[in-house]
Amino acid sequence: MLRAALFATACVAAASAAPFQMAHAQTAPKVSVTIYNSNLALVQDQRTIDVAAGRQRLEFKDVSAAIRPETVSLSSPTLAVVEQNFDYDLLTPDKLMEKAVGRQIKIVRTNPGDGKETTETATVLAANEGVVLKIGDRIEVLRDDGVPTRVIFDKVPETLRARPTLSVTVNAEKAGPTPVTLSYLTSGLSWAADYVALFDEKKGALDLQGWITLQNNSGTAFENAQTQLVAGNVNQFNGGGYNGGATSAGTEGSDRERIADYYIYPLPERTTIASNQSKQVGFLSAQGVAAKKVYEVREYGFSSDANPQKAITAIQFSNSKLKGLGDQLPAGTMRVYMRDQAGDPKFIGENNIGHTSAGSELSIKTGEAFDVSSQATLVSQEKISKTRSRYVMKYLVRNARPEAVTVELRQAGLWRDGKVTDESLPSRRIDARTLAWSVPVPANGETVLTFTVDNGW
């Protein structure tokens, strides 16, 4: 296909005749956009148009280029929909040439030496990987060879559109102003949450700010739109490591609007979502949320470690009302900062969280500790029945810091009937397969945790 630069000066001598439709005096549309997490949005366009009585075609030129045509719905108290079409064959120089195959065009060339123009009439024979022309008795390939060239077409083909256009054929009961609502689903619109947490270790508190990032890759701008964001995983039919976020699910509700099992986050005022734009809007601000720094070690089976493993550092807090937050947190990335000795905030780590109900306990991994470590030793393993085994474990937890710390050690790998029969520190059950110990370790010291587990099903 000919380079787009060759067509930079291409022009159309005459516009095509408009297809049959009535002239419509339209009010400015009221657009609302509901954006879901999964590259999906619901667009609702309300406007009043003047229609004639009887059968006619309405055109909506500002629909999304990524529209799902099968989801389009046009509702009006006085219009009956007969047929609807989505025209997405957009007007481009290459498309113009493709549609001109078998027709005549004019080629205008400018002589670089004297600036004189010559105009020839050509028939377009093909426009596949290049443009093949018949000019008089000769066959010529139109190419970008440095000679100033422009192509003149006599009209724009009716099937080409400057913008994606939805056309709907309707029957109107009567002429006059008629309110209509156009609704459809589209891809190309998405949003994500980002959080900035400023943690004060001495006060045991953090300030949390939430931002929504809107992304519009639908090919269409949405002007002055009322925008709502839906948090939750909407089902659409289409035929390891450390996970941050909630360590226990919450049971609290909130005053936030809901629909079905999803939470709605409306933007405070109408906004324009430009095409190919990323826009950030604040949606959450909380100060003094109770929080603490913890050291965590996570083991996933009963075995020995060849080398000590570093404890991870994490910030733990709750989004309950009692702890100063009391709101659902949509899935996103949480970035944690702390102030240095000069009082300037410094980034210390980030982690993703999932959709989190109010009242949940969260643990945000920020990194690994240089000075706190743990090494597991499988002291013994004994088969006590066909379905049960006994494990004796020892953990050597070391602290090279100048102050005492507490290490949260989590042991996964329990089976259905697993239970602790002996332990040097009291444990607690986190879930069906996980035990946890809070291990105090003195400054520049170490603590040994031992326990025996009878594991079985």
VOGU-3710 file (C-alpha; in Angstrom, 3 decimals, decimal comma):
1> mlraalfata> 0,000/0,000/0,000  1,245/3,478/-0,868  2,757/5,425/1,973  0,472/7,766/3,839  2,884/10,630/3,084  2,021/10,399/-0,607  -1,570/11,158/0,260  -0,865/13,987/2,664  -2,031/16,427/-0,001  -4,792/14,213/-1,372
11> cvaaasaapf> -8,081/16,045/-1,730  -11,672/15,301/-2,600  -13,171/17,360/-5,384  -16,798/16,697/-4,508  -18,513/15,184/-1,490  -20,750/12,193/-1,983  -24,494/12,576/-1,824  -25,796/11,974/1,674  -27,779/8,747/2,169  -31,527/9,067/2,764
21> qmahaqtapk> -32,165/10,510/6,188  -33,949/13,476/7,669  -32,065/16,509/8,911  -32,049/16,337/12,687  -31,847/19,288/15,006  -30,334/17,666/18,072  -29,888/18,819/21,626  -26,473/18,361/23,152  -26,218/14,732/24,250  -26,045/13,805/27,920
31> vsvtiynsnl> -23,494/11,040/28,081  -22,908/8,712/31,009  -20,122/6,143/31,047  -19,950/3,235/33,490  -16,482/1,677/33,414  -15,700/-1,812/34,712  -12,331/-3,298/35,674  -12,240/-5,754/32,778  -11,723/-3,522/29,700  -15,460/-2,938/29,445
41> alvqdqrtid> -17,755/0,069/29,662  -21,447/0,822/29,332  -22,161/4,019/27,390  -25,575/5,699/27,643  -26,285/8,660/25,357  -29,466/10,665/25,928  -30,565/13,360/23,478  -33,625/14,887/21,821  -33,832/14,813/18,018  -36,295/16,134/15,452
51> vaagrqrlef> -37,743/13,322/13,354  -40,184/13,117/10,472  -43,161/10,810/10,539  -42,566/7,375/9,032  -39,467/5,387/8,088  -36,058/7,095/8,213  -32,451/6,595/9,190  -30,785/8,143/12,225  -27,021/8,428/12,464  -24,911/8,594/15,615
61> kdvsaairpe> -21,399/9,685/14,666  -19,766/9,817/18,095  -20,005/6,173/19,136  -16,986/4,222/20,326  -14,780/2,716/17,630  -14,586/-0,403/19,839  -18,352/-0,756/20,187  -19,874/-4,216/20,551  -22,645/-3,856/17,935  -24,677/-6,772/19,272
71> tvslssptla> -25,199/-4,864/22,541  -26,680/-1,694/20,993  -30,085/-0,632/22,275  -32,037/2,420/21,102  -35,081/3,278/23,161  -37,691/5,969/22,536  -41,398/6,267/23,391  -42,403/7,018/19,765  -39,818/5,178/17,613  -39,769/1,548/16,486
81> vveqnfdydl> -36,343/0,188/15,457  -36,328/-1,601/12,083  -32,582/-2,127/11,469  -29,252/-1,003/12,816  -25,763/-0,965/11,260  -22,336/-0,098/12,568  -20,093/1,439/9,913  -16,480/1,192/10,987  -14,776/1,384/7,571  -12,992/4,650/8,332
91> ltpdklmeka> -11,935/7,237/5,783  -8,154/7,015/5,200  -5,957/7,667/2,129  -5,399/3,922/1,676  -9,119/3,161/1,957  -9,920/5,885/-0,586  -7,585/4,251/-3,080  -8,972/0,771/-2,402  -12,523/1,992/-3,043  -11,366/3,678/-6,289
101> vgrqikivrt> -10,378/0,383/-7,971  -12,058/0,273/-11,386  -12,763/4,018/-11,327  -10,987/7,060/-12,669  -8,940/9,489/-10,601  -6,673/12,397/-11,402  -2,916/12,376/-10,800  -1,295/15,782/-10,369  2,519/15,909/-10,487  4,707/18,951/-9,882
111> npgdgkette> 8,008/19,287/-11,735  10,677/19,992/-9,102  12,686/22,016/-11,629  10,185/24,603/-12,824  7,225/24,017/-10,490  4,822/23,279/-13,351  1,954/20,901/-12,705  0,727/18,186/-15,058  -2,608/16,484/-14,610  -3,478/13,073/-16,003
121> tatvlaaneg> -6,606/10,949/-15,773  -5,905/7,406/-14,596  -7,924/4,275/-14,002  -7,083/2,424/-10,788  -6,464/-1,237/-11,679  -5,376/-2,512/-8,247  -4,523/-1,253/-4,748  -3,104/-4,263/-2,946  0,561/-4,018/-1,969  0,862/-0,987/-4,247
131> vvlkigdrie> -1,274/1,088/-6,586  -1,407/0,035/-10,257  -2,777/2,602/-12,718  -3,703/2,661/-16,381  -2,901/6,041/-17,925  -3,741/6,135/-21,595  -2,018/3,166/-23,223  0,498/2,563/-20,433  0,394/0,730/-17,120  2,102/2,521/-14,265
141> vlrddgvptr> 2,825/1,829/-10,608  2,235/4,853/-8,427  5,202/5,205/-6,137  6,738/7,628/-3,691  9,838/8,611/-5,726  10,332/12,142/-4,460  8,284/13,816/-7,169  5,564/15,945/-5,524  2,333/14,097/-6,319  -1,239/14,386/-5,191
151> vifdkvpetl> -4,335/12,364/-6,019  -7,755/13,894/-6,689  -10,899/11,832/-6,119  -14,275/13,008/-7,351  -16,188/11,879/-4,254  -16,024/10,025/-0,971  -17,524/6,516/-1,178  -20,709/6,232/0,841  -19,306/3,291/2,807  -16,385/5,288/4,229
161> rarptlsvtv> -16,887/7,335/7,356  -14,779/10,053/8,897  -15,737/8,676/12,315  -17,243/5,378/13,451  -20,973/5,747/12,845  -23,983/3,834/14,090  -26,993/4,098/11,786  -30,439/3,012/12,898  -33,492/2,714/10,636  -36,664/3,555/12,551
171> naekagptpv> -40,374/4,113/12,101  -41,662/7,241/13,817  -45,282/7,506/14,892  -45,254/11,269/14,432  -42,986/14,123/13,507  -41,361/16,430/16,039  -38,828/16,442/18,897  -38,321/12,950/20,281  -36,184/11,874/23,257  -33,951/8,881/22,536
181> tlsyltsgls> -31,483/6,891/24,627  -28,665/4,987/22,948  -26,945/2,338/25,070  -24,100/-0,041/24,209  -21,127/-1,890/25,618  -17,642/-1,121/24,398  -14,103/-2,283/25,024  -11,157/0,111/25,114  -12,160/1,794/28,387  -10,701/0,647/31,688
191> waadyvalfd> -9,706/1,883/35,112  -7,392/0,881/37,916  -6,871/2,024/41,473  -3,548/3,228/42,840  -2,837/3,999/46,474  -0,229/6,159/48,161  0,371/5,282/51,822  2,599/7,445/54,038  3,569/5,316/57,040  4,725/6,726/60,388
201> ekkgaldlqg> 6,300/3,873/62,347  6,626/5,807/65,620  2,972/6,843/65,611  1,795/3,476/64,314  -0,339/5,139/61,674  -0,526/5,784/57,960  -2,147/8,373/55,720  -3,809/6,788/52,703  -4,752/8,424/49,440  -6,493/6,620/46,575
211> witlqnnsgt> -6,362/7,531/42,907  -8,369/6,227/39,976  -6,553/6,039/36,633  -8,888/6,079/33,624  -7,592/4,783/30,311  -9,422/5,466/27,031  -8,244/3,448/24,037  -11,694/3,175/22,444  -10,863/5,574/19,603  -13,586/8,001/20,691
221> afenaqtqlv> -13,719/10,927/23,096  -16,556/11,173/25,614  -17,319/14,834/26,239  -18,629/16,083/29,582  -19,567/12,570/30,649  -21,059/11,522/33,961  -18,625/8,774/34,903  -19,057/5,880/37,315  -16,572/3,145/38,128  -17,658/-0,349/39,100
231> agnvnqfngg> -15,394/-2,418/41,363  -15,800/-6,149/40,927  -15,179/-8,883/38,406  -18,012/-8,920/35,872  -18,382/-12,265/34,153  -17,989/-12,153/30,371  -18,572/-15,219/28,243  -15,482/-16,042/26,182  -16,130/-19,663/25,598  3,026/-18,259/43,293
241> gynggatsag> 4,624/-15,982/45,061  3,732/-13,598/47,862  0,253/-12,183/47,449  -0,432/-8,841/49,073  -3,723/-7,553/50,350  -6,248/-9,057/52,719  -5,048/-11,620/55,244  -8,576/-11,929/56,604  -11,802/-10,903/54,872  -13,962/-8,205/56,359
251> tegsdreria> -17,649/-8,265/57,219  -18,371/-4,548/57,425  -20,654/-2,675/55,065  -20,517/0,993/54,081  -22,694/3,751/52,686  -21,179/3,353/49,207  -23,712/2,676/46,434  -23,944/-0,904/45,216  -25,503/-2,678/42,274  -25,861/-6,469/42,439
261> dyyiyplper> -22,603/-7,538/44,155  -20,491/-4,666/42,853  -19,531/-1,350/44,425  -19,906/1,914/42,509  -17,435/4,794/42,673  -19,001/7,850/40,956  -16,661/10,674/39,971  -17,720/13,872/41,757  -18,386/15,864/38,572  -18,738/15,407/34,841
271> ttiasnqskq> -15,454/14,946/33,009  -14,181/14,652/29,445  -12,376/11,385/28,708  -10,341/12,173/25,611  -9,323/9,524/23,110  -5,963/7,882/23,902  -5,908/9,640/27,258  -4,897/8,543/30,725  -6,638/10,569/33,449  -6,224/10,445/37,229
281> vgflsaqgva> -8,954/11,339/39,716  -8,788/11,132/43,513  -11,419/8,962/45,240  -10,128/8,234/48,763  -8,363/10,200/51,489  -7,822/9,032/55,073  -5,406/10,159/57,791  -4,179/8,424/60,904  -5,214/4,874/60,011  -3,808/2,504/62,666
291> akkvyevrey> -0,926/0,488/61,177  2,230/-1,346/62,169  5,362/-2,737/60,564  5,875/-6,473/60,879  8,467/-9,035/59,873  7,026/-12,147/58,242  8,387/-15,561/57,371  6,254/-17,894/55,277  6,943/-21,614/54,983  4,953/-23,834/52,630
301> gfssdanpqk> 5,967/-27,321/53,748  7,781/-29,355/56,379  11,431/-29,452/55,274  14,858/-28,026/56,027  16,243/-24,827/54,522  19,776/-25,135/53,168  20,325/-21,441/53,895  18,656/-18,852/56,112  15,863/-16,915/54,413  15,339/-13,235/54,936
311> aitaiqfsns> 12,157/-12,127/56,609  9,925/-9,919/54,544  8,865/-6,519/55,811  5,182/-5,647/55,594  2,825/-2,925/56,718  -0,317/-4,285/58,353  -3,537/-2,306/58,824  -7,292/-2,704/58,710  -9,794/-0,855/56,520  -12,410/-1,021/59,276
321> klkglgdqlp> -14,275/2,009/60,609  -12,792/1,427/64,056  -9,229/1,732/62,676  -9,993/4,965/60,824  -10,861/3,926/57,261  -14,194/2,118/56,861  -14,376/1,742/53,087  -14,035/-0,923/50,430  -10,756/-0,864/48,535  -10,921/-1,703/44,834
331> agtmrvymrd> -8,094/-3,799/43,409  -4,911/-1,900/42,604  -1,317/-1,183/43,552  -0,437/0,250/46,942  2,835/2,176/47,218  4,247/2,845/50,678  6,443/5,794/51,721  8,202/6,758/54,943  9,848/10,029/55,921  13,630/10,106/56,301
341> qagdpkfige> 15,503/12,066/58,998  15,129/15,245/56,942  11,365/14,756/56,827  11,216/13,908/53,126  9,038/10,956/52,054  10,974/8,035/50,560  9,506/5,091/48,660  9,982/1,799/50,546  7,963/-0,692/48,487  4,703/-1,613/46,782
351> nnightsags> 2,327/-4,531/46,435  -0,951/-5,321/44,699  -4,201/-5,809/46,572  -7,390/-7,446/45,377  -10,925/-6,122/45,800  -11,123/-5,806/49,581  -14,306/-5,515/51,619  -14,469/-3,117/54,570  -13,259/-4,512/57,884  -10,493/-6,633/56,311
361> elsiktgeaf> -6,971/-7,045/57,646  -4,333/-6,164/55,035  -0,632/-6,917/54,810  1,388/-4,957/52,242  4,815/-6,390/51,510  7,378/-3,613/51,122  10,615/-5,596/50,809  13,028/-7,942/52,560  14,844/-7,360/55,839  18,657/-7,327/55,792
371> dvssqatlvs> 18,959/-8,020/59,495  16,162/-10,464/60,286  16,235/-14,070/59,079  14,903/-17,551/59,749  16,227/-21,038/59,008  14,032/-24,132/59,152  15,267/-27,570/60,227  13,230/-30,751/59,906  14,328/-32,477/63,107  12,429/-35,709/62,418
381> qekisktrsr> 9,679/-37,205/60,293  7,741/-40,281/61,324  4,976/-42,263/59,639  2,459/-43,069/62,405  -0,336/-44,551/60,282  -1,429/-44,950/56,684  -2,905/-41,484/56,678  -0,840/-39,640/59,302  2,723/-38,390/59,685  4,506/-36,633/62,532
391> yvmkylvrna> 6,885/-33,729/61,869  9,194/-32,150/64,426  10,337/-28,686/63,247  12,872/-26,177/64,559  13,162/-22,577/63,411  16,206/-20,482/64,280  15,111/-16,827/64,055  17,939/-14,250/64,173  17,850/-10,474/64,649  20,898/-8,308/63,914
401> rpeavtvelr> 19,072/-5,048/64,561  19,840/-2,873/67,622  16,243/-3,221/68,854  14,028/-6,203/69,621  11,589/-7,356/66,930  8,682/-9,755/66,632  8,621/-12,085/63,646  5,308/-13,463/62,371  6,113/-17,012/61,265  3,483/-18,757/59,143
411> qaglwrdgkv> 3,606/-22,468/58,510  1,433/-23,779/55,666  1,069/-27,411/54,620  -1,415/-28,722/57,174  -3,806/-31,415/55,963  -7,424/-31,777/56,934  -6,778/-33,283/60,387  -3,409/-31,672/61,076  -2,822/-30,482/64,650  -0,034/-29,251/66,898
421> tdeslpsrri> 0,880/-31,643/69,723  3,829/-29,737/71,218  5,268/-26,210/70,773  7,670/-23,830/72,484  5,463/-20,774/71,764  1,665/-20,622/71,421  0,358/-20,894/67,864  -2,861/-19,715/66,256  -4,747/-21,116/63,292  -4,875/-18,697/60,333
431> dartlawsvp> -6,903/-20,938/58,051  -7,514/-24,633/57,433  -3,946/-25,206/56,233  -1,872/-22,534/58,009  -0,500/-22,009/61,521  1,131/-18,810/62,800  3,467/-17,905/65,669  4,509/-14,473/66,932  8,213/-14,984/67,708  9,875/-12,306/69,884
441> vpangetvlt> 13,584/-11,912/69,096  15,882/-9,774/71,272  18,165/-7,092/69,859  21,287/-8,646/68,323  19,990/-12,032/69,388  18,122/-15,138/68,330  15,110/-17,237/69,307  14,478/-20,915/68,636  10,922/-21,994/67,874  10,130/-25,706/68,022
451> ftvdngw> 6,865/-27,514/67,396  5,490/-30,955/66,594  2,681/-31,456/64,104  0,641/-34,615/63,566  -0,515/-34,237/59,987  -3,187/-36,361/58,326  -6,526/-36,636/56,603
//
